[in-house]
Amino acid sequence: MSIMQSAPVELIHETLSHFIATIHAHDPAPFPWFLGHICRSWRYAFFSMRPFWSKIDIDMGKLLLLSAETADKTPSLTHYDRTCDVVKFYLDIHWDKPLCFHFAMGGNHTAQELACITRLLLMLAGNSKRWQDATLTLVPEQFRSIFQISREGSLPLLTTLNVGVPSENLIAAWDHSHELASLFVNAPRLTEIELCNRVPWNISWSSITKLHLHDVIGSMDVVEILRQTTNLELLHIQNSNTYELPTPAPRGDTTSRTPVLLPKLKVLATCGYSILMHLKAPVLESVYTLGSFKLGEQVPSLLIRSSCRPKELMLLACRAIDAWEVLLSAPTITHLAFGNIDDLGCILRLLVENSHVLPQLRMLVTNTNMTLNDITDLSTFLSTWTKGVSGDSRFYRVRCVYPPKSLGDQVDTVVEDVSSELDNLKRHWEAKGVGFDVGPPSTWNQDEQDWR
């Protein structure tokens, strides 16, 4: 213990810094609290490292599960009271710092437990002037607990907001929409927002640069939001409900037929294509799509209408025939990624036969299960592709994935053969200077460019 007690403050700070992350208020046990109790110097270092945690996570659904698991040993209210204590501790030690938090409602709670939840919300609302990055998923009645936000005037530090209502409470949310609309009206620094099951929040859309929409009501609902944006740089729409075609505009209504101009939009990620017919994005650089419905029609239409020159294209879970239509309308692509395409070999053969289609392509990523025939097609494609104008193969990169250990009815020997051929292909093209990576299958996030 004497060695620990004599450790210099710098070393203590270095040790503690490895634990600076999100504190989970609903289950704080995994955090090594004992580090603050080793001795007086460690305790002082603990409290002097403000802000110690970068974010606090408060998940009432997980708290409910934890309470149920330990019900025979610990009364549920003990967990709720402890959560309140952790949140208060977090707020106290960060009294002069911006706050980043995640608060999610979930499950059915008793009246006493709900009273604790209200205490938590009131504590957060009382510090709303320090909110910087806030996530709130609440039932409509609980938003009333934070009405004092609007009464106090503003959210001066808020830059990122994620707000939603559980789907089972969506109808009730619409009933309270007029009351809820003004909650986030005065947030002058707000630039990034994520909405789930959208309630018509009154937000200054003109300042938003990043917009994420999940499970919104429909295409026209999104269009009305986008018409109010002027500085949007990233748009991410993840919503099965936007697959349906929008309601035709009434006669004489020219506004709804006019494309929504997004003059600064650089990144578009979507799995709903009916919205695309309303958009025009002249500086679009990156397009990520999921699903095959109307992909081959709406995406090319958007690119042509916008006269843009995108550099990055990711096509997930689509048909080869639709993917090809998109490629024909995007000759400036330099980075191309496929995920779970139905016939990769078909696309590769078409690219060999039409080598002029993507003259600037420098990186190909395939996050899909490949067959031996696909590998043959890939090898042929690489031979054609790397001839290039400059003839310098160092500019080219390829990323593939090994097949999973089990491919349904396929026997292990087939999987081993595919993996072996991929390794052979990797060695062959690496010897020629092509960057060739092979790894396990990965899950891509459309608005995260980790596939590069």
C-alpha positions, -999 to +999 in steps of 0.1 A: +000+000+000+029+024+007+039+023-030+003+032-039+003+060-014+035+075-027+025+074-063+029+109-080-002+127-089+007+125-126+008+086-124-026+086-105-042+108-132-028+085-159-043+055-142-076+071-136-077+084-172-082+049-185-116+048-168-129+082-180-159+073-202-196+069-197-209+062-162-240+040-162-262+054-134-286+025-136-258+000-129-227+018-115-212-013-099-188-021-128-170+012-123-139+008-101-150+030-072-123+016-050-097+037-069-110+067-050-106+050-016-070+038-018-058+067+002-061+105+006-039+113-024-059+090-047-092+104-034-079+139-041-068+130-076-102+114-082-121+145-074-096+168-091-101+152-125-132+171-135-150+163-157-142+127-148-169+111-169-175+123-204-212+112-203-238+097-180-262+070-192-296+066-174-316+036-188-347+029-168-356-002-187-322-018-178-327-005-142-361-024-141-344-056-152-316-052-126-342-046-099-361-078-110-329-099-109-320-088-074-356-086-060-350-114-035-320-095-020-325-058-026-358-038-026-363-022-060-365+013-046-329+009-033-318+007-069-338+037-079-326+058-050-290+048-058-295+059-094-307+093-081-276+095-059-253+087-088-269+113-111-267+139-083-230+131-078-224+134-115-242+168-116-224+181-085-188+172-096-196+187-131-213+218-117-193+241-140-190+219-170-213+211-200-234+180-196-237+150-219-263+124-210-286+097-222-320+092-206-342+064-218-376+053-204-386+017-206-408-009-189-437-006-165-428+010-132-447+013-099-459+047-086-430+049-062-405+041-089-421+067-112-417+093-084-379+086-085-379+089-122-396+123-119-368+133-095-342+123-120-359+144-148-362+174-125-325+172-116-316+171-153-341+199-162-327+220-134-293+219-151-307+224-186-285+255-192-255+232-192-269+206-216-245+200-245-253+165-258-287+152-247-307+121-255-342+118-242-367+090-249-397+096-227-435+090-227-454+123-233-464+127-196-428+128-186-419+156-209-441+177-187-415+172-159-390+192-180-413+220-190-392+243-169-367+242-197-389+264-218-398+285-188-362+292-180-357+306-215-330+287-234-306+258-239-275+280-245-249+251-248-270+224-265-253+213-298-266+177-302-301+165-294-316+130-297-353+130-287-381+105-292-412+089-279-416+051-276-437+038-305-464+025-282-469+061-269-469+078-304-507+085-304-505+101-270-476+122-281-496+137-309-523+145-284-498+165-264-480+179-295-489+216-289-476+214-253-444+197-263-436+218-293-419+246-275-395+225-253-364+229-276-374+261-294-345+282-280-313+264-286-290+288-305-261+263-309-281+233-319-266+218-351-272+180-349-305+164-341-319+129-341-357+123-340-375+091-334-413+087-340-413+124-347-435+147-327-437+182-343-410+199-322-406+236-329-369+237-338-348+263-357-342+240-386-321+265-405-291+260-381-292+222-383-262+206-401-268+170-393-303+154-392-311+118-383-347+106-387-359+072-374-395+059-379-409+092-389-445+093-401-441+095-439-423+111-468-443+143-469-437+148-432-399+146-439-403+170-468-418+197-447-389+195-423-363+196-452-379+227-467-369+246-436-332+235-437-306+256-454-274+244-439-279+207-438-247+187-446-257+152-435-292+136-438-298+101-424-333+086-428-338+051-414-375+044-417-395+016-433-426+039-434-411+061-460-411+033-486-447+041-496-453+067-522-464+101-509-499+114-514-502+132-547-503+170-543-536+187-547-542+205-580-527+239-580-502+230-553-469+238-570-449+240-537-450+203-530-440+195-566-409+218-564-377+198-554-363+207-520-329+223-526-303+212-501-274+234-512-249+221-486-258+184-483-227+163-487-238+130-471-271+111-477-280+078-460-314+064-465-335+032-467-366+050-479-365+060-515-398+078-521-383+108-503-356+111-529-380+122-556-384+155-537-347+163-532-320+182-551-285+181-537-259+197-560-228+191-538-236+156-527-204+136-521-214+104-503-245+082-508-254+052-486-285+032-494-302+002-478-328-020-495-338-026-532-373-010-535-371+016-562-333+019-557-326+016-595-351+044-603-350+070-575-313+071-567-302+077-604-330+103-607-317+122-577-281+122-590-291+133-624-315+160-612-288+173-588-260+174-613-237+163-584-204+144-585-205+119-557-172+102-547-185+075-523-213+051-528-225+023-505-252-001-516-266-024-490-291-053-494-299-045-530-303-063-563-275-063-588-298-050-615-307-019-594-271-014-583-260-013-619-285+014-627-271+035-599-235+030-611-244+042-646-255+075-632-224+080-609-193+080-631-173+101-605-173+074-578-139+067-563-150+046-533-176+018-539-190-006-513-215-035-516-231-052-487-253-083-491-259-077-528-278-106-544-253-112-573-219-097-568-205-117-598-230-100-621-219-065-611-182-075-615-188-089-650-207-058-660-178-036-648-153-057-668-175-054-700-180-017-694-147-005-680-155+031-689-184+032-664-163+040-633-131+054-646-121+070-613-127+040-590-099+035-566-114+014-538-138-016-538-153-030-506-175-062-506-191-070-474-210-100-487-207-138-488-187-148-519-187-180-539-158-195-558-173-181-590-175-146-574-138-149-566-130-158-602-151-127-614-132-105-588-099-117-601-109-109-637-122-075-626-090-067-608-069-075-639-090-051-659-094-024-632-057-021-622-046-014-658-059+021-652-046+052-670-015+055-649-008+018-646+003+023-610-015-003-589-005+014-556-036+036-559-060+006-557-075-010-526-098-040-522-115-052-491-134-085-489-148-107-460-143-143-452-175-164-453-190-172-419-182-206-405-217-218-413-235-211-446-267-229-441-267-261-462-232-256-475-206-279-461-175-268-442-152-277-472-170-251-494-164-224-468-128-235-464-123-234-502-137-199-504-115-187-476-084-203-491-091-188-525-095-154-510-061-158-492-045-168-525-061-138-543-048-115-515-012-128-518-013-125-556-025-089-557-005-077-528+026-089-547+015-065-575+012-036-550-026-036-546-039-030-511-059-062-504-076-067-471-096-098-460-114-099-427-145-111-408-179-099-418-188-065-403-219-045-395-218-011-412-235+020-400-247+040-429-236+073-416-203+061-402-176+058-429-157+029-411-158+009-444-131+030-459 
